[in-house]
């Protein structure tokens, strides 16, 4: 399994995928929303500093949406 990634779409037309540091897509989206809530102009992703003035959109992509737990409450 790989971590979720941010896919940045830049004003120049380029795209770039960078690691979020989060295993699940839901966690990465929540982290991104928190950064926007604090009016960040720069964010850190994949060891890089990204200037949001150069970004058109950001997608969260990855293999796993969220952690799921399967609990069996029946005794055998």
Secondary structure as UniProt FT lines:
FT   STRAND          5..10
FT   TURN            11..12
FT   STRAND          15..19
FT   HELIX           25..37
FT   TURN            38..39
FT   STRAND          42..45
FT   TURN            46..47
FT   STRAND          48..51
FT   HELIX           52..54
FT   STRAND          55..61
//
